[in-house]
Amino acid sequence: MAKTLKAPPRREVTKRRMARWQWERRRRRIIIAAGTAVITLVLAIIGYGVYATIIAPAGEQVTTVGDRVFSRADYADALRLCQLGFCPPSGDERENPILFLEMSELIRLGAAEANISVTDNEVTQAIRISIEEERGEPLTDEEFQEIYQQLDEDTIEVMATQLLQIKLGEDFLSRVPQSAEQVHVQAILVATEEEVQVVMGNLSEGEDFASLAEQYGDGDLGWLPRGIMSQEFDEFAFNSNIGNVSEPFFTNDGYYIVKVLDKEERALDEEVQKQLATSELSSWLAQERENKVERNPKYDRENPQYMKNLEELYEWALDQIS
């Protein structure tokens, strides 16, 4: 008969051993918790560094138009478009992207308020015409589709905005009257106050105004409606009697001295109507910009640090698109 195996004697766990096990478990938990905390802290530091150096700068507000906020990232996108030739060449190349963002949004808002829109087909056809004009030859449908598929959304949006601007201009043109009060004027234009004194001295000595006007370049300006010349020019020309000669007044073009030859209601030719529409559109945009644009104070021209801040923004954006 086989012997029955006896179970090994059960070893009693002493209080001392139990305390040691509990201490080891606590020690392991402390080590794990400390390691987790260190890892979390390191990740937080790295995450903050990424946020502070990449995410936060990209999201900084540069300018706001209406309810739409444009960030540094938008500025970088606009700079890339400017480098491709989509921005009108005006002012400082570092500020052009901001102006481009502001004016594009004002056009979109103005078009929406006037119930003006463009269709996808109109945008596509405009892009095709632009490419064909640049190449100097027509494209097959297959060639155009291949090129079109490579265009990014920003480029397509720019073309849509340009079409909106054209339609907005046509809307302004439709509101220009067929005729208007006009003045026939002669004008002397000089660049400096010294030249003004010379001309005024010649006039006071009885020299002929028409001869001086021819001598100083502008001469007979023909018939002009309000809105073609500067506000200062119009104020004198339309509020003075025939034969009157103005005192010298300063405009962006220089110092003017003007003589009114005649006034009457006259038909506006097509070219003058276009000039008036363009002038009205420019004035409207300037007023809309005054009412709806709010720049980050860092990039406001009145800020003493404006140029320094603009240079920093420009360099940052160049790094993003290079």
C-alpha positions as CSV (number, residue, x, y, z in Angstrom):
1,M,0.0,0.0,0.0
2,A,1.4,3.4,-1.0
3,K,2.3,5.8,1.7
4,T,0.3,8.9,1.9
5,L,2.4,12.0,1.3
6,K,2.2,14.6,4.0
7,A,1.8,18.2,3.1
8,P,4.8,20.3,3.9
9,P,4.3,22.1,7.1
10,R,2.7,25.5,6.6
11,R,5.0,28.3,7.4
12,E,3.5,31.0,9.5
13,V,3.9,34.5,8.1
14,T,5.3,36.6,10.8
15,K,4.2,40.2,11.4
16,R,7.7,41.3,10.5
17,R,7.7,39.6,7.2
18,M,4.2,40.9,6.4
19,A,5.3,44.4,7.2
20,R,8.3,44.0,4.9
21,W,6.1,42.8,2.0
22,Q,3.7,45.7,2.5
23,W,6.6,48.1,2.6
24,E,8.0,46.7,-0.7
25,R,4.6,47.1,-2.4
26,R,4.3,50.6,-1.2
27,R,7.8,51.3,-2.4
28,R,7.1,49.9,-5.9
29,R,3.9,52.0,-6.1
30,I,5.8,55.1,-5.1
31,I,8.5,54.4,-7.7
32,I,5.9,53.8,-10.4
33,A,3.9,56.9,-9.4
34,A,7.1,59.1,-9.3
35,G,8.2,57.7,-12.7
36,T,4.8,58.5,-14.1
37,A,4.8,62.0,-12.7
38,V,8.3,62.6,-14.2
39,I,7.2,61.4,-17.6
40,T,4.0,63.5,-17.4
41,L,6.1,66.5,-16.5
42,V,8.5,66.0,-19.3
43,L,5.7,65.5,-21.8
44,A,4.0,68.7,-20.5
45,I,7.2,70.6,-20.9
46,I,7.7,69.3,-24.4
47,G,4.0,70.0,-25.2
48,Y,4.3,73.6,-23.8
49,G,7.4,74.1,-25.8
50,V,5.6,73.0,-29.0
51,Y,2.6,75.2,-28.1
52,A,4.8,78.2,-27.2
53,T,7.1,78.0,-30.3
54,I,4.8,76.7,-33.0
55,I,1.1,76.5,-32.1
56,A,0.7,79.8,-30.1
57,P,2.6,82.0,-32.6
58,A,0.6,80.6,-35.5
59,G,-2.7,81.3,-33.8
60,E,-1.9,84.9,-32.8
61,Q,-4.4,87.4,-34.1
62,V,-2.9,89.7,-36.8
63,T,-6.1,91.5,-37.9
64,T,-9.8,91.1,-37.7
65,V,-12.3,92.0,-40.4
66,G,-15.9,92.0,-39.2
67,D,-16.3,88.7,-37.4
68,R,-13.4,86.9,-39.1
69,V,-10.1,86.7,-37.3
70,F,-6.9,86.3,-39.3
71,S,-3.9,84.7,-37.6
72,R,-0.2,84.5,-38.2
73,A,-0.9,81.3,-40.1
74,D,-3.2,83.2,-42.4
75,Y,-0.6,85.9,-42.9
76,A,1.9,83.2,-43.9
77,D,-0.6,81.8,-46.4
78,A,-1.2,85.3,-47.8
79,L,2.6,85.9,-48.0
80,R,2.9,82.8,-50.2
81,L,0.2,84.1,-52.4
82,C,1.9,87.5,-52.6
83,Q,5.1,85.8,-53.7
84,L,3.1,84.1,-56.5
85,G,2.0,87.5,-57.7
86,F,-1.6,87.5,-56.4
87,C,-1.2,90.6,-54.2
88,P,-1.5,94.1,-55.7
89,P,2.0,95.7,-55.5
90,S,1.5,98.4,-53.0
91,G,3.4,99.7,-50.0
92,D,5.7,97.5,-47.9
93,E,6.1,93.9,-49.0
94,R,5.9,93.0,-45.3
95,E,2.5,94.7,-44.9
96,N,1.1,93.6,-48.2
97,P,-0.2,90.2,-46.9
98,I,-2.1,92.0,-44.1
99,L,-3.7,94.4,-46.6
100,F,-4.4,91.5,-49.0
101,L,-6.3,89.6,-46.2
102,E,-8.2,92.7,-45.2
103,M,-9.2,93.9,-48.6
104,S,-10.1,90.4,-49.8
105,E,-12.5,89.9,-46.8
106,L,-14.0,93.4,-47.3
107,I,-14.8,92.5,-50.9
108,R,-16.4,89.2,-49.9
109,L,-18.5,90.9,-47.2
110,G,-19.5,93.8,-49.6
111,A,-20.4,91.4,-52.3
112,A,-22.6,89.4,-49.9
113,E,-24.3,92.5,-48.7
114,A,-25.0,93.5,-52.4
115,N,-26.3,89.9,-53.1
116,I,-23.4,89.4,-55.6
117,S,-22.0,85.9,-55.9
118,V,-19.9,83.8,-58.3
119,T,-20.5,80.2,-59.3
120,D,-18.0,77.4,-59.3
121,N,-18.3,77.2,-63.0
122,E,-17.5,80.9,-63.3
123,V,-14.4,80.5,-61.2
124,T,-13.2,77.5,-63.2
125,Q,-13.7,79.2,-66.5
126,A,-11.8,82.3,-65.2
127,I,-8.9,80.1,-64.1
128,R,-8.9,78.4,-67.5
129,I,-8.8,81.8,-69.3
130,S,-6.0,83.0,-67.1
131,I,-3.9,79.9,-67.7
132,E,-4.5,80.0,-71.5
133,E,-3.6,83.8,-71.7
134,E,-0.4,83.1,-69.8
135,R,0.5,80.2,-72.1
136,G,-0.6,82.0,-75.2
137,E,-2.6,79.0,-76.5
138,P,-5.8,77.1,-75.8
139,L,-5.8,74.0,-73.6
140,T,-7.6,70.8,-74.2
141,D,-10.0,69.7,-71.5
142,E,-7.6,67.0,-70.4
143,E,-4.7,69.4,-70.1
144,F,-6.8,71.9,-68.1
145,Q,-8.1,69.3,-65.7
146,E,-4.6,68.1,-65.1
147,I,-3.5,71.6,-64.2
148,Y,-6.6,72.4,-62.2
149,Q,-6.2,69.3,-60.0
150,Q,-2.9,70.7,-58.9
151,L,-4.3,74.0,-57.7
152,D,-4.8,74.5,-53.9
153,E,-7.9,75.9,-52.3
154,D,-6.2,79.3,-51.5
155,T,-5.5,79.9,-55.2
156,I,-9.1,79.0,-56.2
157,E,-10.4,81.3,-53.4
158,V,-8.3,84.2,-54.7
159,M,-9.7,83.8,-58.2
160,A,-13.2,83.7,-56.7
161,T,-12.5,87.0,-54.8
162,Q,-11.1,88.6,-57.9
163,L,-14.3,87.8,-59.7
164,L,-16.4,89.2,-56.9
165,Q,-14.3,92.4,-57.1
166,I,-15.0,92.6,-60.8
167,K,-18.8,92.2,-60.3
168,L,-18.7,94.7,-57.4
169,G,-17.0,97.2,-59.7
170,E,-19.7,96.5,-62.3
171,D,-22.3,97.2,-59.7
172,F,-20.7,100.6,-58.8
173,L,-20.5,101.4,-62.6
174,S,-24.2,100.7,-63.0
175,R,-24.9,103.4,-60.5
176,V,-22.8,106.1,-62.2
177,P,-25.2,108.7,-63.9
178,Q,-25.2,109.3,-67.6
179,S,-24.5,113.0,-67.1
180,A,-23.3,115.3,-64.4
181,E,-22.3,118.9,-63.6
182,Q,-18.8,119.4,-65.0
183,V,-16.2,122.2,-64.9
184,H,-13.7,123.3,-67.5
185,V,-10.5,124.1,-65.8
186,Q,-6.9,125.1,-66.3
187,A,-4.3,124.0,-63.7
188,I,-0.8,124.8,-62.6
189,L,0.9,122.0,-60.7
190,V,4.2,122.5,-58.9
191,A,6.1,120.4,-56.4
192,T,7.5,122.9,-53.8
193,E,6.4,126.0,-51.9
194,E,9.3,127.9,-53.5
195,E,7.8,127.2,-57.0
196,V,4.4,128.3,-55.7
197,Q,5.8,131.6,-54.6
198,V,7.4,132.1,-58.1
199,V,4.2,131.3,-59.9
200,M,2.0,133.5,-57.6
201,G,4.5,136.3,-58.2
202,N,4.2,135.9,-62.0
203,L,0.4,135.9,-61.8
204,S,0.4,139.1,-59.6
205,E,2.6,140.8,-62.2
206,G,-0.1,140.1,-64.9
207,E,1.4,137.0,-66.6
208,D,-1.2,135.0,-68.5
209,F,-2.6,132.0,-66.5
210,A,-2.9,129.8,-69.6
211,S,0.8,130.3,-70.5
212,L,1.9,129.5,-67.0
213,A,-0.3,126.4,-67.0
214,E,1.3,125.2,-70.2
215,Q,4.8,126.0,-68.8
216,Y,4.2,124.0,-65.6
217,G,2.9,120.9,-67.2
218,D,-0.8,120.4,-66.6
219,G,-2.3,123.2,-68.7
220,D,-5.9,122.7,-69.8
221,L,-7.6,119.8,-68.0
222,G,-10.7,119.9,-70.1
223,W,-14.1,119.1,-68.6
224,L,-14.2,117.2,-65.3
225,P,-17.0,115.9,-63.1
226,R,-16.8,115.6,-59.3
227,G,-14.7,112.6,-58.1
228,I,-12.0,112.5,-60.8
229,M,-9.7,114.9,-59.0
230,S,-9.0,115.3,-55.3
231,Q,-11.6,116.6,-52.8
232,E,-9.6,119.9,-52.4
233,F,-9.6,120.3,-56.1
234,D,-13.4,119.7,-56.4
235,E,-14.2,122.0,-53.5
236,F,-12.7,125.0,-55.3
237,A,-13.6,124.1,-58.8
238,F,-17.3,123.5,-58.2
239,N,-17.8,126.2,-55.6
240,S,-16.1,129.1,-57.4
241,N,-17.4,131.5,-60.1
242,I,-16.2,131.2,-63.7
243,G,-13.0,133.1,-64.1
244,N,-11.8,132.7,-60.5
245,V,-8.3,131.6,-59.7
246,S,-7.7,129.6,-56.6
247,E,-5.1,130.1,-53.8
248,P,-2.5,127.4,-53.9
249,F,-3.6,124.2,-52.2
250,F,-1.8,121.0,-51.5
251,T,-2.8,117.5,-52.7
252,N,-0.9,114.2,-53.0
253,D,0.2,115.3,-56.4
254,G,1.7,118.5,-55.3
255,Y,0.6,122.2,-55.1
256,Y,-2.3,123.2,-57.4
257,I,-3.4,126.6,-58.6
258,V,-6.7,126.3,-60.6
259,K,-8.7,128.6,-62.8
260,V,-12.3,127.9,-63.7
261,L,-13.2,128.5,-67.3
262,D,-16.8,127.3,-67.6
263,K,-19.4,125.1,-65.9
264,E,-22.4,123.1,-67.3
265,E,-24.2,119.8,-67.2
266,R,-22.6,117.4,-69.6
267,A,-22.8,113.7,-70.7
268,L,-20.2,111.5,-69.1
269,D,-18.2,109.4,-71.6
270,E,-17.5,105.7,-71.0
271,E,-13.9,106.2,-69.8
272,V,-14.9,108.9,-67.3
273,Q,-17.8,106.7,-66.0
274,K,-15.2,103.9,-65.4
275,Q,-12.9,106.3,-63.5
276,L,-15.8,107.5,-61.3
277,A,-16.9,103.9,-60.6
278,T,-13.3,103.0,-59.6
279,S,-13.0,106.1,-57.4
280,E,-16.3,105.2,-55.7
281,L,-15.2,101.6,-55.1
282,S,-11.9,102.8,-53.6
283,S,-13.7,105.3,-51.4
284,W,-16.1,102.6,-50.3
285,L,-13.3,100.2,-49.5
286,A,-11.5,102.8,-47.5
287,Q,-14.7,103.5,-45.4
288,E,-15.4,99.8,-44.9
289,R,-11.8,99.3,-43.8
290,E,-12.3,102.2,-41.2
291,N,-15.5,100.6,-39.9
292,K,-14.7,96.9,-40.0
293,V,-11.0,96.3,-39.6
294,E,-9.3,96.0,-36.2
295,R,-5.7,95.1,-36.2
296,N,-3.7,93.6,-33.4
297,P,-2.1,96.7,-31.8
298,K,1.3,95.2,-32.5
299,Y,0.7,95.6,-36.2
300,D,-1.0,99.0,-36.0
301,R,1.0,101.7,-37.9
302,E,0.5,104.0,-34.9
303,N,2.5,101.6,-32.7
304,P,6.1,102.8,-32.1
305,Q,7.2,99.2,-32.4
306,Y,5.2,98.6,-35.6
307,M,8.1,98.1,-38.0
308,K,10.0,95.9,-35.5
309,N,6.9,93.7,-34.9
310,L,6.1,93.6,-38.7
311,E,9.6,92.5,-39.5
312,E,9.4,89.7,-36.9
313,L,6.1,88.6,-38.3
314,Y,7.5,88.6,-41.8
315,E,10.6,86.6,-40.9
316,W,8.5,84.1,-39.0
317,A,6.1,83.6,-42.0
318,L,9.1,83.2,-44.4
319,D,10.3,80.3,-42.2
320,Q,6.9,78.7,-42.3
321,I,6.6,78.7,-46.1
322,S,10.2,78.0,-47.0
